[in-house]
Amino acid sequence: MTVLGVVAALLAAALSNSRAGVRAAGVGLTPRHVVKTYIRAVPGTVAASGHGVIVIHIAVAGGYHIQSHHPLESFLIPASAKLLPSAGLVFSAAHYPRATTIPVSTQITRRGKLSVYEGRFNITVPFKALDTATVGRREITAQLTYQACNDQSCLMPQTVRLGTFLRITPARGITPATSPGKTPRAVAVTHVAKGGAGPVHTSNGGAAVAMEIQKINARPYQVSPIHEPVWRLILFALLGGLILNVMPCVLPVIPLKVLAMVQQAHGSRPRAVLHALVFAAGIVSLFLILAVAMGIYRAATGQALTYGMQFQHPWFLIAIALVVLALALSMLGVWTIQPPRSLYAINTSGGGLAGAYGTGLLATILASSCSAPFLGIMLAWALLEPTWIVALFFALIGIGMAWPYVLLAAFPAWLDRIPHAGRWSGLLKEALGLVMVGVAVYLLLSTEDRAQIVAGFGLAVILAMVCWGWGRLPDGNMGGRQIWTIRCGFVGAGIIAGTLFVGWMGGIRGVANSPAAARVNDPHSRTFQVNRWQAVTLGRMDAALAAGHPVLVDFGAPWCINCKFIKATVLDAPAVRKVCARTGTVLLGADIDRPFPKALWLKLGGRALPYLAILSPHRPLSPEILRDLYTQRDVIRDIHAAAR
């Protein structure tokens, strides 16, 4: 632009501001009425050597906007926030929200568009209290400059001073910036989101990890909040539950569902519907139990809720693997449970109601390790609400998952095409039993380390011996007392053998807290490589961003089948890896079973898996988030956006 052009632009801006001032005065509207501001420190009390963030809340009246921090024309006034010096405090550079681009007449700007902020948003400034900071209450002052405009004109630029108070307490060793269980809430673009990483539990050098978690909690990441109407969230819950039936996480229970359909094919419709309703009741009831248990856990610990959190415990994985193995051995004909004669009256042609209910329970347990499309959005909102809302939405997930079976039972037209039972159905049952054995092996191998795997396989061998003794040793010619003596003897021997084995292994708690389970990467590691998977650390993430590289953080867990599926089919796909190499993207894996990755996951709004965050070196605190099942196109699009 020539000197004459610059002068003309400045004159146009001045005339526009003058007209806007007259117009505003004519209707009683001033810049202070258009832009409301409020400032606070998060947290309000910080120990010397602690960290925090100053949050400037801004609300722009409808129909108006303010210029962004980087306006598209040089004559426009950028939004700017600056903290005035305060002894003992070090303020970092201000972090601004993502701007919105709006079209305007080319008579206003040469480009025909503006980069603006609208509605409610935050500007954040991280700070650190030095060891030398004076203890006590002090005032923090920020200077905010902005210019408000509407689609016709601009108001006069404003520079305002905002003040808040911060209390500094003495340092006591490594003092967290927040009290346990009260981590600073994640600052979002339009509101302050609820939740946090919860208390920090450390062991085996966990002080370093605790410090990294404190740094993460103090960062004002700007993750877009959930702004969906309730009716849409209800629809997401129902659709998410429906789609769970075909998700990789539910594949382990599909053999049981196939058998249930085969068994229902030639039974009476009323009994088939009853069977399906009981199966559905098993699904819904366990979702409700899970919701209540999570509410109790949150009330007792103060930690944020996460979907599938039960799979983070080795004993739970081992227990579920043993249940699946017992079912597999039953399908293989190794053992059976004969219900009391009084229950035969309510048996359906496909088996007892207790079996249908148990199958529903198992389907729900295995489904709760990962979320399906639509569920991530709903869970991110519902899990921050009161327990009764969590229970309501979990019940909706269960209804969405269960209703197809009730519908098929009521209208089994296509099931009628299944041939009558014969040798083929017996072979199918045995083949599916072998599949279930593979599922049990997979679950055992999903535990953390060798000690846990050995414990799981040892208990599996003991359980298999008990099932074999239960089903194969009793003879049909034996009397009932003799049969039950043999069975009770094997069950008792199995309980004793299992107890002794677990004790020899150091107990389930000892296995869960074994050195390998607690081992983490050096949280201070700053070495990184482009387009190669490495474990996430704060130092590695910051170093890559500082060097100008986009960073992709894949949050998962050893027990999350969906996570492994999407990593193999999307993140490691040649097209995606080619884009990563071309853009210099750094790939970091985050296992949420470990303290630091879980804290980062929660800080970025994670509540269910799979979860992907793509951070830009130009906007390091405004990551792009992909939930549930996403495509190669989604990842490539967000990587390109982060690299720009």
ABEGO torsion letter per residue (X at the ends): XBAAAAAAAAAAAAAAAAAAAAAAAAAGBBAAAABBBBBBBOBABBBBGBBBBBBBBBBBBBGBBBBBABBABAABBBBBBBBBBBBGBBBBBBBBBBBBBBBBBAAABAAGBBBBBBEBBBBBBBBBBBAABBBEBBBBBBBBBBBBBBAABBBBBBBBBBBBBBBBBBBBEBBBABBBGBBBBBBBAABBBBEEAEBBBBBGGAAAAAAAAAAAAABBBBBBBBBBBAAAAAAAAAAAAAAAAABAAAAAAAAAAAAAAAAAAABBAAAAAAAAAAAAAAAAAAAAAAAAAAAAAAAAAGBBBBBGAAAABAAAAAAAAAAAAAAAAAAAGABBBBBBAAAAAABBAAEBAAAAAAAAAAAAAAAAABBBBGAAAAAAAAAABBAAAAAAAAAAAAAAAAAAAAAAAABAAAAAABBBBBAAAAAAAAAAAAAAAAAAAAAAAABABAAAAAAAAAAAAAAAAAAAAAAAABBAABBAAAAAAAAAAAAAAAAAAAAAAAAAAGEAAAAAABAAAABBBBAABABBBBGBBBBBBAAAAAAAAAAGBBBBBBBBBAABAAAAAAAAAAAABAAAAAAAAAAGBBBBBBBAABAAAAAAAAAAGBABOBBBBBBBAABAABBBBBBEBBBAAAAAAAAAAAAX
